[in-house]
Amino acid sequence: MHTKKENTKQRRTGLVGSASGWGAQIRETAKGPSAMQERNLTNKLNNHHISSYWTTILHPNATADELDIPPGEQTLPLIIPHLEKLSEAIQNVMRDKEFPCAIGGDHVMGVGTFSGAIKHLDAQENFGLIWVDAHMDSHIPETSPSNAYHGMPVASLLGYGEPQLANLTQEGAKIRPQDLALIGIRSFEPEEEELLQRLNVKIFYSDDVLARGFETVIQEAIVHVSRHTKAFGVSIDLDAFDPKHAPGVGSPEADGLIPEKTLPYLHYVRNHPHFAALEITEFNPERDEENLTATLIEDILKEILPR
């Protein structure tokens, strides 16, 4: 396990807001980035010796207040241009030798975040990914009961499903199954599990984390995604955490991760020399209670971002 820090890690974090909920059924996650900006997130991080700034908050070409569109292919003309902008924004941060952190926003944003990082690093199918989530996010349009694209980003990054997502920025799969690890899984459909098991993707179910502890799981996941890759990223869907601690999410699921048993071990990610990109997703400020979820985002970033 790598624990050393490199000088390249002492760089600024460029925050990129993904203010879109078009990939979800409930679209209020679009308000997540602005809510965090209004809480003076960068000042709080800077006071914690983490140099950060907002590069941009990206908005889709229309909002859910302006258009009433059901989940599914009718939303693609709004989703795809947004993800292309997100991918470019991530690349711009990395071109400036800064660390990219996307904040959203529904989880289809993962296709944009990591397609951008992979393109910048010239690391197609040479990039690892840790996906922390209550859900597998591995549907394709033919298997999704909701038709919502935030349930499909893992499949898309693996090269399956909707071609416009799977081929974003570069044609073909961005990540190999053997370079992917899912953590905290506890709500999924059989078709998703069948796909991931057939591809031999590493899955740490919620019960595994409870039984073995997050410290052990995150260390194993880092080794798994970094051993045969140029770099790796981390995607954290806030619904991975128990709703008692993160009520402000798009799709809450009971019996999730406990912050006190999770956050102290994020330094294993932070200190790894090949940690290249991060996203925090599915923050719904309209559902938050006593700012529990917003505070959790701040606490996660204080533990995981490069210093």
C-alpha distance (Angstrom), angle and dihedral (degrees) to the residues before:
residue distance angle dihedral
M1 . . .
H2 3.79 . .
T3 3.78 114.0 .
K4 3.79 102.3 157.8
K5 3.77 122.6 109.2
E6 3.76 123.7 -134.6
N7 3.77 127.3 -151.4
T8 3.80 88.9 -114.3
K9 3.80 87.6 66.8
Q10 3.82 92.2 63.0
R11 3.78 91.6 79.2
R12 3.77 135.8 113.1
T13 3.76 123.1 -85.8
G14 3.79 115.2 -127.9
L15 3.80 110.0 -151.2
V16 3.80 116.5 -149.1
G17 3.79 118.7 -167.9
S18 3.80 119.2 -146.1
A19 3.80 101.7 -161.9
S20 3.78 97.6 -175.8
G21 3.78 132.7 113.8
W22 3.80 96.2 171.6
G23 3.79 92.5 111.6
A24 3.80 91.5 60.6
Q25 3.78 138.1 64.4
I26 3.82 91.3 -127.1
R27 3.80 106.5 50.1
E28 3.83 101.7 -167.1
T29 3.82 92.1 101.6
A30 3.81 83.7 82.2
K31 3.81 86.1 78.6
G32 3.80 94.1 56.7
P33 3.82 101.7 92.3
S34 3.81 95.1 47.7
A35 3.80 90.3 48.0
M36 3.80 90.0 55.2
Q37 3.79 92.1 46.2
E38 3.80 89.8 52.1
R39 3.81 88.7 54.2
N40 3.81 89.2 60.9
L41 3.79 92.3 -115.3
T42 3.79 94.5 172.6
N43 3.80 92.9 53.1
K44 3.79 90.3 51.6
L45 3.79 91.7 49.6
N46 3.79 93.0 45.2
N47 3.81 89.2 52.1
H48 3.81 85.9 55.3
H49 3.83 91.1 55.7
I50 3.81 92.7 -101.0
S51 3.79 111.8 126.7
S52 3.81 108.5 -143.0
Y53 3.78 143.5 151.7
W54 3.79 138.8 176.1
T55 3.78 110.6 -102.8
T56 3.80 94.1 -176.2
I57 3.78 144.5 -37.3
L58 3.78 108.1 -130.6
H59 3.80 120.0 -147.9
P60 3.81 126.5 -167.0
N61 3.78 119.2 -116.3
A62 3.82 90.5 -97.2
T63 3.79 135.9 16.0
A64 3.78 131.6 -132.0
D65 3.80 87.4 -109.5
E66 3.80 88.9 61.5
L67 3.80 100.7 40.6
D68 3.80 133.8 34.7
I69 3.80 105.5 -151.3
P70 3.81 124.9 157.3
P71 3.81 120.0 -128.2
G72 3.78 113.4 -84.0
E73 3.77 140.9 58.9
Q74 3.81 94.0 -23.4
T75 3.81 87.3 70.9
L76 3.81 94.6 54.9
P77 3.85 94.6 87.4
L78 3.81 86.1 60.5
I79 3.80 98.2 38.3
I80 3.81 102.1 46.4
P81 3.84 98.6 53.1
H82 3.80 88.8 45.5
L83 3.80 92.2 52.2
E84 3.80 90.7 47.5
K85 3.82 89.2 54.6
L86 3.80 90.2 47.2
S87 3.79 91.4 50.5
E88 3.80 90.7 50.8
A89 3.82 92.2 47.1
I90 3.81 90.5 53.1
Q91 3.80 90.1 49.4
N92 3.81 90.7 50.1
V93 3.80 91.5 54.3
M94 3.79 90.9 49.5
R95 3.81 92.9 46.7
D96 3.79 86.7 59.1
K97 3.83 89.2 55.7
E98 3.79 90.3 -111.9
F99 3.80 130.9 129.8
P100 3.82 115.4 -102.2
C101 3.80 120.2 -135.8
A102 3.80 118.8 173.9
I103 3.80 120.3 -161.3
G104 3.78 123.0 -165.3
G105 2.79 172.8 -4.0
D106 3.80 129.8 68.9
H107 3.79 118.7 -17.3
V108 3.79 99.0 -106.5
M109 3.80 80.5 83.6
G110 3.80 86.8 80.9
V111 3.79 88.5 78.0
G112 3.80 89.7 58.7
T113 3.80 97.4 40.2
F114 3.77 96.8 51.8
S115 3.79 98.2 33.1
G116 3.79 85.2 58.1
A117 3.80 94.9 48.2
I118 3.79 91.7 45.6
K119 3.79 93.2 49.6
H120 3.80 92.4 50.0
L121 3.80 92.0 49.2
D122 3.81 93.2 42.9
A123 3.79 84.8 -127.5
Q124 3.80 105.5 136.2
E125 3.82 106.2 160.7
N126 3.81 86.8 -1.3
F127 3.80 98.4 84.4
G128 3.79 129.4 91.9
L129 3.78 126.2 -143.7
I130 3.80 134.6 -162.3
W131 3.80 110.0 -159.7
V132 3.83 112.9 -164.2
D133 3.79 107.8 -167.8
A134 3.79 145.7 125.7
H135 3.81 87.8 -126.1
M136 3.79 135.4 53.6
D137 3.82 94.0 -131.6
S138 3.80 86.4 -156.2
H139 3.78 103.8 125.2
I140 3.75 125.6 125.6
P141 3.82 119.6 -151.8
E142 3.80 91.7 -96.7
T143 3.83 93.5 57.3
S144 3.80 102.8 35.4
P145 3.82 114.2 108.7
S146 3.81 91.2 -162.1
N147 3.83 101.6 36.3
A148 3.81 86.3 -136.5
Y149 3.79 113.4 144.6
H150 3.81 94.3 -146.0
G151 3.80 84.4 76.1
M152 3.82 91.5 59.4
P153 3.85 112.3 52.0
V154 3.81 96.7 102.9
A155 3.80 91.4 51.8
S156 3.81 89.5 46.1
L157 3.81 93.6 52.0
L158 3.81 88.1 49.8
G159 3.82 88.8 54.1
Y160 3.81 99.6 -103.7
G161 3.79 133.4 121.4
E162 3.80 129.0 8.6
P163 3.84 106.4 33.9
Q164 3.81 94.6 -145.3
L165 3.80 89.2 59.1
A166 3.80 97.0 38.4
N167 3.82 91.5 50.2
L168 3.81 98.9 42.1
T169 3.84 111.6 144.9
Q170 3.83 91.4 -15.4
E171 3.77 131.3 31.0
G172 3.78 116.6 -107.5
A173 3.78 138.5 12.7
K174 3.80 116.8 -18.0
I175 3.80 96.7 -165.1
R176 3.80 133.1 35.0
P177 3.82 117.0 -130.5
Q178 3.81 91.6 -120.6
D179 3.82 90.5 58.5
L180 3.81 95.5 55.8
A181 3.81 130.7 87.8
L182 3.80 126.7 -177.1
I183 3.82 120.3 -157.1
G184 3.81 130.9 -167.5
I185 3.80 98.2 16.9
R186 3.82 115.7 168.9
S187 3.82 108.8 137.0
F188 3.79 121.9 55.7
E189 3.79 146.2 123.8
P190 3.82 122.3 -107.6
E191 3.81 92.3 -114.5
E192 3.81 91.3 60.2
E193 3.77 93.5 49.1
E194 3.79 91.0 46.7
L195 3.81 91.5 54.5
L196 3.79 94.8 47.6
Q197 3.79 94.5 43.7
R198 3.80 90.8 48.3
L199 3.81 88.4 53.1
N200 3.82 90.6 45.7
V201 3.81 93.7 -123.2
K202 3.81 114.6 175.6
I203 3.82 109.2 -110.6
F204 3.79 125.1 -173.9
Y205 3.79 103.3 -168.2
S206 3.79 120.1 -153.2
D207 3.81 89.4 -103.7
D208 3.81 89.6 54.8
V209 3.79 91.1 53.9
L210 3.79 91.2 47.8
A211 3.79 92.8 49.2
R212 3.80 99.0 41.8
G213 3.78 103.4 27.5
F214 3.78 129.1 -114.4
E215 3.80 93.4 -98.6
T216 3.80 92.1 62.6
V217 3.80 93.2 41.5
I218 3.80 96.5 50.0
Q219 3.79 92.2 48.1
E220 3.81 91.2 51.4
A221 3.80 91.1 46.0
I222 3.81 92.5 51.8
V223 3.79 91.9 51.0
H224 3.80 90.1 47.0
V225 3.82 96.2 52.2
S226 3.81 97.9 37.5
R227 3.80 103.8 43.5
H228 3.82 97.3 82.8
T229 3.82 102.2 20.8
K230 3.79 140.9 85.1
A231 3.82 93.1 -129.7
F232 3.80 141.4 -21.2
G233 3.78 140.5 -139.5
V234 3.79 136.8 -153.9
S235 3.79 127.3 -135.8
I236 3.80 117.1 -166.4
D237 3.78 118.5 -168.3
L238 3.79 105.9 -165.3
D239 3.80 90.3 -138.4
A240 3.80 86.4 73.7
F241 3.80 84.4 79.8
D242 3.77 123.6 75.6
P243 3.83 112.1 -91.4
K244 3.80 89.5 -122.2
H245 3.79 86.5 68.7
A246 3.83 99.5 29.1
P247 3.81 110.5 30.8
G248 3.81 93.0 151.6
V249 3.79 99.2 80.6
G250 3.78 136.8 111.0
S251 3.82 98.7 -119.4
P252 3.83 113.0 17.9
E253 3.80 119.3 -163.3
A254 3.80 125.6 -169.7
D255 3.81 124.7 -118.1
G256 3.78 97.4 34.6
L257 3.78 135.8 152.2
I258 3.80 119.0 -52.8
P259 3.82 113.2 -133.3
E260 3.80 94.4 -141.0
K261 3.80 89.7 56.2
T262 3.81 94.9 42.3
L263 3.79 113.9 36.2
P264 3.83 97.3 57.7
Y265 3.81 88.6 66.1
L266 3.79 99.6 49.5
H267 3.81 88.2 93.4
Y268 3.81 87.2 80.8
V269 3.81 86.6 67.3
R270 3.80 95.6 39.9
N271 3.79 94.2 52.3
H272 3.79 97.2 47.0
P273 3.82 110.8 108.4
H274 3.81 93.3 -139.9
F275 3.82 97.9 52.3
A276 3.80 100.8 122.9
A277 3.83 112.8 163.5
L278 3.80 142.3 14.3
E279 3.77 138.9 -167.3
I280 3.82 133.1 -173.9
T281 3.79 112.0 -160.3
E282 3.80 147.6 -176.6
F283 3.82 98.5 32.6
N284 3.81 108.1 163.0
P285 3.82 107.6 -173.7
E286 3.80 91.0 -173.6
R287 3.80 89.1 67.2
D288 3.78 97.5 40.9
E289 3.79 119.2 116.7
E290 3.80 121.8 -149.4
N291 3.82 88.2 -18.5
L292 3.80 90.3 -73.1
T293 3.80 94.1 143.1
A294 3.79 95.6 41.8
T295 3.79 89.6 51.2
L296 3.80 89.9 48.1
I297 3.82 90.1 55.3
E298 3.79 89.9 52.8
D299 3.79 91.6 47.8
I300 3.82 92.6 48.8
L301 3.79 91.9 50.7
K302 3.81 92.4 48.0
E303 3.81 88.9 57.2
I304 3.80 102.3 39.2
L305 3.81 107.9 34.4
P306 3.81 120.1 95.3
R307 3.79 115.2 -100.0
